[in-house]
Amino acid sequence: MSLIKENIENIEMKIKAACQKSGRKREDVLFLVVSKTIDVPRIKEAVDCGMNSLGENKVQEIMDKYEPMGEGIKWHLIGHLQTNKVKYIIDKVELIHSVESVKLAEEINKRAAAKGITANILLEINIAGEESKFGIRPEECEQMVREISVLPNISIKGLMTVAPFVENSEENRKYFRQMKQLLVDINSKKIDNVNMTELSMGMTGDYEVAIEEGATIVRIGTGVFGARVYPNKN
Ligand SMILES: *Cc1c(COP(=O)(O)O)cnc(C)c1O
């Protein structure tokens, strides 16, 4: 059996166990395979195991892989998105996880309108207040939801975070819990057109804890493909 298949089956078992432990249904959690830096043949191995939702953090990589990977793939943009690149991926992605400004949302809205579609987005939250991380502060979230909710060609599906890198995944439990609470709080404000259901949180090191705390999308790269090899930057 290939290593990728074996990895996927192991992760799948752990996802099931985390769902069971927390009284959640397996089908309420999406296992998103993060395929950044991975070449098409290896990604296809994962797709052959039934994994058709793929996460990329760069617009360019989605564009490069879009045709070769063919139909049936649900692409998710999980990395920082520059306003001037929205036009390249607007009709190629299922969900944009990384919206962190009204300005970016306005550009997404404009480009979605031009294509006659509704763009699904998540707002990226810097839940631990790390300086190195993208995302908005939790306190800014409600106001941003209010401003974006009036844009007709955008649907705010929920929230996303990249939790701190930790040795022990338990250290991130409090942040995942805060994310869930933030989602519940904002939904309780009954803002017109806003009913957020998605929580994109948890990566290779901490997806089980994230699921226990309410993640609906876990983004897993290293766990599937092994350590990433980045090309040399001169
Ligand atoms: C790379 C990446 C992941 C996957 O991280 P792993 O630790 O390899 O599972 C998840 N989310 C985002 C935003 C990423 O950039």
The ligand as a Gaussian input file, in Angstrom:
#p B3LYP/6-31G(d) Opt

LIG

0 1
 C        0.396000      24.516000       5.176000
 C       -0.900000      24.857000       5.811000
 C       -1.660000      23.875000       6.487000
 C       -1.212000      22.430000       6.639000
 O       -0.217000      22.333000       7.602000
 P        0.356000      20.894000       8.039000
 O        0.970000      21.147000       9.353000
 O        1.329000      20.488000       6.988000
 O       -0.797000      19.961000       8.115000
 C       -2.873000      24.254000       7.032000
 N       -3.322000      25.522000       6.924000
 C       -2.632000      26.485000       6.292000
 C       -3.197000      27.858000       6.223000
 C       -1.410000      26.192000       5.717000
 O       -0.710000      27.164000       5.085000

